[in-house]
Amino acid sequence: MKKINFKIILKLLSFIFFIEACAFSFCIPVAFIYNEPVRPFILSILVAIFPSIIFRFLARSKTKDEIQNHEALFSVVFGWFIMILLGILPYIFSGSIPHFINAIFESTSGFTTTGSSILADIEALPKSILFWRSLTHWVGGIGIISLVIIILPSLDVGGYRIFSLESSLQEKIHPRIKTIGRSLLSIYLLLTFSQVILMMLGGMNLYESLCHSFGTVATGGFSPKNTSIAGYSPYIQYVVTIFMFLAGVNFLVHFNLLMGNFKKALSNEELRFYTKVIIFAGFFIMAILLLKTDKPVEEAFRSSFFYVVSIVTCTGFATEDYLLWPTAAWMAIFLLLFAGGSTGSTAGGIKMARHLLVLKNIKSILYKTVHRNGVYPVKLNGIVVSEESNRSIISFVLLYLVVFVVMTFLLILDGLDVPGAASSIATAVAGIGPGIGSVGPVANFAHLHDFSKAVMSLAMFIGRLELLTFFALFTPAFWKY
């Protein structure tokens, strides 16, 4: 039995504490500008920086140890837990969200880029606290990009190597993880600042542009406004729609586009499938709105595509109450809660690549039923998907549905209505935000009991860690290492 090297884990956790301390410091200038207390952020920095120093000291080693799968899995899960726990400090110290479960819910929703909220009056909070709230999206978003493109493929968790970072693509980017990380961060920053500039050109101030860009590029959905995006011009809504779509694209596709490798980028099967789903769903809902409501063509187009992109990419921004739409339209929205964006993006959900592979498996089985001696391998981007990876992907989809059913049942037992419970868990595991029924786009989750909020927080956490990463820690095989 091999022991887990806790020095490596402490070193990684030290880095997470340090990153969070830096994130707290970005809110201090905002507090000064708006003449708000800086004490909550100073205290938060102190609480984060001391463990960082201590862990770094304890992690000292004369030899350079290489991280193994077990240490990586443990660090990923526990690191995200620490990040969320530290995230409640500004809420608690400022008194903005004094209740522990509520603060945990808001912090979890922020870092997992879900966008669900327990706040009934968002604008009543200090602007510096709302800036922190939006910043948790942005920090969580780059963490997710690192998780699904750098960490999980190296561990081969859930078949990620197949459609995230197969060896041929890895060679074309860079062989070193640090260089890959810098490239991804550059793209992330480029998208963020491009949106900020375009939003400001549309009349939005710098503060609101930053907050909304953090929520868009990270596909989070937090807004410093009670009405989300509803109070802004059609131009702003189109800009947000475009950047939500871009944020839902695999960041390796962005990398290829940036490098001028357009053929490689545009031939990506997941990108094409993702685009087709959005176009089909957008025009489907648009047709319903034109036939069943009095919306003019432009508004129907804008509303339908805004919500389709918002839900598919798991962002969760709102422009109106889609529950007031015809039943067929908002039922289509509910089904899209299970879609998800692209692999290697900040979007949550099952992911388009998995849906595509499930459809390819069904097609292969149908062909084999007709032609028993035929060989119909399942391929993605020209690469044959191994049986092991195929099983892993199918297992993920099944586990996703099991988690959805079990957690929905727990919320129903706690007294929540069936549509509200089902959509709450669907939106939590997928990291979307709004749901159906009592937790629709113009509502919030403040009315839920503490037990339901805790279950939803766990659902957001598990969903953001791609399920298998989380559950692997609770297998006997992990602890027999």
Secondary structure, DSSP 8 states (H G I E B T S, - for coil): -----HHHHHHHHHHHHHHHHHHHHTHHHHHHHTT---HHHHHHHHHHHHHHHHHHHHT--SS-----HHHHHHHHHHHHHHHHHHHTHHHHHHTSS-SHHHHHHHHHHHHTT------S-GGGS-HHHHHHHHHHHHHHHHHHHHIIIIIHHHHTGGGHHHHT--HHHHHHH-SSHHHHHHHHHHHHHHHHHHHHHHHHHTT--HHHHHHHHHHHHTT----SSTTTTTTS-HHHHHHHHHHHHHHTS-HHHHHHHHTT-HHHHHT-HHHHHHHHHHHHHHHHHHHHHHHHS---HHHHHHHHHHHHHHHHTT----SS-GGGS-HHHHHHHHHHTTT---TTSS--SS-HHHHHHHHHHHHHHHHHHHSTT-----EETTEE--HHHHHHHHHHHHHHHHHHHHHHHHHHHTT--HHHHHHHHHHHHHT----SGGG-TT--STTS-HHHHHHHHHHHHHHHTTTHHHHGGGSHHHHT-
